[in-house]
Amino acid sequence: MIPDWITSKEINHRQKMNTKPFPLPSKPTLKKVSIAQTNAVVITIINSKGGVGKSTLTIEIYKHLSLLGYKVEVFDFDKQQSSKIWGDSSGAMFSSFNPANRSLSDMACHLKVNPESEYILIDTPSNFSDTDLTRFIRFSSKILIPMQVSNIDITATLGLLQRLTCHSIVKQKCTDIAIVFNRCYPNDPQQTKAKKVISIVKKVKLLGELSNSREIQMNTNSCYKEAIWSNIINWMIN
């Protein structure tokens, strides 16, 4: 069943492209290419603080884009491999890759992607150095930051935003950066505080707030607000 937030325009567009809206794409059959040569939109899901729901958000984005008929590939850079484990259990096209101690040229050589992929999601670990940050965002088209709205999370995210907005790669590529308030409680006054703080940072878009429901955290029935998901998907495909 197609969610209500998917517009008829988008459905017609995918039908004209003769793309079947199945949630799980088929395994790649063509020879893989370097991520440096892909035409896909590469989206890095990142936050230096742990426990903000990076892997959960990555999986949900994969589901939504796949439901729209896009060919999506996921790389799990985290040693915990939460995304990869879910992908293995679901028959999805998820891969693990450890970028630690690799040069950018070495990553370009060894990080191979399906040439038919339209979107590539990169799930990153927390607690990374500036050198690791460069590895994470080198091939990114867009950067998505899930964050919670506690004071600790606000401080940590501001630090990450400063690192990103001052980074030479982000400046050179004019990489889009967006934030999602994740695992939020309804009517939490901290959301208002977080919005004010984030609004100070230029060229960073707030896409909305996602629920703290147990169903989402357990990756069962998605209870995300449809309007927020519409914002997230539209940001990715535009």
C-alpha positions as CSV (number, residue, x, y, z in Angstrom):
1,M,0.0,0.0,0.0
2,I,1.4,3.4,-1.0
3,P,1.4,6.0,1.9
4,D,-0.8,9.0,1.6
5,W,2.1,11.4,1.6
6,I,3.3,10.1,-1.7
7,T,2.0,12.5,-4.3
8,S,0.2,11.5,-7.5
9,K,2.9,13.4,-9.4
10,E,5.6,11.3,-7.9
11,I,3.7,8.1,-8.6
12,N,3.2,9.1,-12.3
13,H,6.8,10.0,-12.6
14,R,7.9,6.6,-11.4
15,Q,5.4,4.8,-13.6
16,K,6.6,6.7,-16.7
17,M,10.1,5.5,-15.8
18,N,8.6,2.0,-15.7
19,T,9.9,1.4,-12.2
20,K,8.1,-1.0,-10.0
21,P,7.5,0.3,-6.5
22,F,8.8,-2.7,-4.7
23,P,10.4,-2.0,-1.3
24,L,13.4,-4.3,-1.8
25,P,15.4,-3.9,-5.0
26,S,17.0,-6.8,-6.7
27,K,20.6,-7.7,-6.3
28,P,23.0,-5.9,-8.6
29,T,24.2,-7.9,-11.7
30,L,26.4,-5.3,-13.4
31,K,30.0,-4.7,-12.6
32,K,30.3,-2.4,-9.6
33,V,32.0,1.0,-9.9
34,S,33.9,3.3,-7.5
35,I,31.8,5.5,-5.3
36,A,33.8,8.4,-6.8
37,Q,32.3,7.6,-10.2
38,T,28.7,6.9,-9.3
39,N,25.8,9.1,-10.5
40,A,23.8,8.2,-7.4
41,V,22.9,10.8,-4.7
42,V,25.1,9.9,-1.8
43,I,23.5,10.7,1.6
44,T,25.6,10.5,4.8
45,I,23.6,10.1,8.0
46,I,25.9,11.4,10.7
47,N,26.2,12.7,14.3
48,S,29.2,12.6,16.6
49,K,27.0,11.7,19.5
50,G,25.7,8.1,19.9
51,G,22.1,7.1,20.6
52,V,20.4,9.5,18.3
53,G,19.0,6.9,16.0
54,K,21.3,7.0,13.0
55,S,20.8,3.4,12.1
56,T,17.1,3.4,12.6
57,L,16.7,6.5,10.5
58,T,18.9,5.0,7.8
59,I,16.8,1.9,7.6
60,E,13.5,3.9,7.5
61,I,14.9,6.1,4.7
62,Y,15.9,3.0,2.8
63,K,12.3,1.6,3.2
64,H,10.7,4.8,2.0
65,L,12.9,5.4,-1.0
66,S,12.6,1.8,-2.0
67,L,8.8,2.0,-1.7
68,L,8.9,4.8,-4.2
69,G,10.8,2.5,-6.6
70,Y,14.2,4.0,-6.3
71,K,17.2,1.7,-6.3
72,V,18.9,2.2,-3.0
73,E,22.2,0.9,-1.6
74,V,23.3,1.2,2.0
75,F,26.8,1.1,3.5
76,D,27.3,0.7,7.2
77,F,30.6,2.3,8.4
78,D,29.9,1.5,12.0
79,K,31.7,-1.4,13.7
80,Q,28.4,-2.3,15.4
81,Q,26.8,-2.9,12.0
82,S,23.3,-2.3,13.2
83,S,22.1,-1.4,9.7
84,K,24.0,-4.3,8.1
85,I,22.5,-6.8,10.5
86,W,19.0,-5.6,9.7
87,G,19.8,-5.7,6.0
88,D,21.0,-9.3,6.2
89,S,17.9,-10.4,7.9
90,S,15.6,-8.6,5.4
91,G,17.3,-9.6,2.1
92,A,18.2,-5.9,1.5
93,M,21.2,-4.5,-0.3
94,F,23.3,-3.5,2.7
95,S,27.1,-3.7,2.9
96,S,29.6,-3.0,5.6
97,F,32.8,-1.0,5.0
98,N,35.4,0.1,7.5
99,P,37.0,3.4,6.3
100,A,39.4,3.6,9.3
101,N,43.0,4.3,8.4
102,R,42.2,4.5,4.7
103,S,43.3,7.3,2.4
104,L,40.6,8.9,0.2
105,S,42.1,7.4,-2.9
106,D,42.1,3.9,-1.2
107,M,38.4,4.4,-0.3
108,A,37.6,5.4,-3.9
109,C,39.4,2.3,-5.1
110,H,37.7,-0.2,-2.7
111,L,34.3,1.3,-2.0
112,K,32.4,-0.2,-4.9
113,V,28.7,0.5,-5.6
114,N,26.0,-0.8,-8.0
115,P,26.1,1.4,-11.1
116,E,22.3,1.3,-11.2
117,S,21.9,2.7,-7.7
118,E,20.0,6.0,-7.5
119,Y,20.6,6.6,-3.9
120,I,23.4,5.5,-1.6
121,L,23.0,5.8,2.2
122,I,26.0,5.8,4.5
123,D,25.4,5.0,8.2
124,T,28.3,6.3,10.2
125,P,29.6,5.7,13.8
126,S,29.8,8.3,16.5
127,N,32.9,9.6,18.2
128,F,35.0,10.3,15.2
129,S,38.1,12.4,14.5
130,D,38.4,15.2,11.9
131,T,40.2,12.7,9.7
132,D,37.4,10.2,9.9
133,L,34.9,13.0,9.2
134,T,36.7,13.7,6.0
135,R,36.4,10.1,5.0
136,F,32.7,10.0,5.9
137,I,31.7,13.1,3.8
138,R,34.2,13.0,0.9
139,F,31.7,11.4,-1.5
140,S,28.5,12.9,0.0
141,S,25.9,14.8,-2.0
142,K,23.9,15.5,1.1
143,I,24.4,15.2,4.8
144,L,21.6,14.4,7.2
145,I,22.0,14.8,11.0
146,P,19.5,13.1,13.3
147,M,19.6,14.6,16.8
148,Q,17.7,14.6,20.0
149,V,16.8,17.8,21.7
150,S,18.5,17.5,25.2
151,N,21.0,20.1,26.2
152,I,23.8,17.6,25.7
153,D,22.6,16.7,22.2
154,I,22.2,20.4,21.2
155,T,25.8,21.1,22.3
156,A,27.2,18.1,20.5
157,T,25.3,18.8,17.3
158,L,26.4,22.5,17.3
159,G,30.0,21.2,17.5
160,L,29.4,18.9,14.6
161,L,27.8,21.7,12.5
162,Q,30.7,23.9,13.1
163,R,33.1,21.2,11.9
164,L,30.9,20.6,8.9
165,T,30.2,24.2,7.8
166,C,33.9,25.0,8.1
167,H,35.1,21.9,6.3
168,S,36.8,22.4,2.9
169,I,34.9,19.6,1.2
170,V,31.5,21.0,2.3
171,K,32.5,24.4,1.1
172,Q,33.9,23.2,-2.2
173,K,30.9,21.0,-3.1
174,C,28.3,23.2,-1.4
175,T,27.0,20.0,0.2
176,D,23.4,20.3,1.5
177,I,23.1,19.8,5.2
178,A,19.8,19.1,7.0
179,I,18.7,18.1,10.5
180,V,15.9,15.9,11.8
181,F,14.9,16.0,15.5
182,N,14.7,12.3,16.3
183,R,13.0,10.4,19.1
184,C,11.2,13.5,20.3
185,Y,8.4,13.6,22.9
186,P,5.2,15.5,22.0
187,N,5.1,19.1,23.2
188,D,8.7,18.9,24.6
189,P,9.8,22.5,25.3
190,Q,13.3,21.5,24.4
191,Q,12.2,21.4,20.8
192,T,11.6,25.1,20.8
193,K,15.1,25.7,22.4
194,A,16.7,23.4,19.8
195,K,15.0,25.2,16.9
196,K,16.2,28.6,18.1
197,V,19.8,27.3,18.4
198,I,19.8,25.5,15.1
199,S,18.3,28.5,13.3
200,I,21.5,30.4,14.1
201,V,23.5,28.1,11.8
202,K,23.3,29.3,8.2
203,K,22.5,27.0,5.3
204,V,21.3,24.2,7.5
205,K,17.7,23.1,7.0
206,L,15.5,21.6,9.8
207,L,13.2,19.0,8.2
208,G,11.0,18.3,11.2
209,E,10.6,16.2,14.3
210,L,10.1,12.4,14.5
211,S,8.3,10.5,17.2
212,N,9.9,8.7,20.2
213,S,7.4,5.8,19.8
214,R,8.7,2.4,20.8
215,E,7.5,0.9,17.5
216,I,9.9,3.1,15.6
217,Q,12.9,2.2,17.8
218,M,12.1,-1.5,17.4
219,N,11.8,-1.1,13.6
220,T,8.3,-2.6,13.5
221,N,5.4,-0.6,12.2
222,S,6.5,2.9,11.2
223,C,4.7,5.7,13.1
224,Y,6.6,8.6,11.7
225,K,4.5,11.6,10.8
226,E,3.7,11.6,7.1
227,A,4.3,15.3,6.7
228,I,7.7,15.0,8.2
229,W,8.6,12.1,5.9
230,S,7.4,14.1,3.0
231,N,9.9,16.8,3.9
232,I,12.7,14.3,4.3
233,I,12.1,12.5,1.0
234,N,11.5,15.8,-0.9
235,W,14.8,17.1,0.4
236,M,16.6,14.0,-0.8
237,I,15.1,13.8,-4.3
238,N,15.3,17.5,-5.1
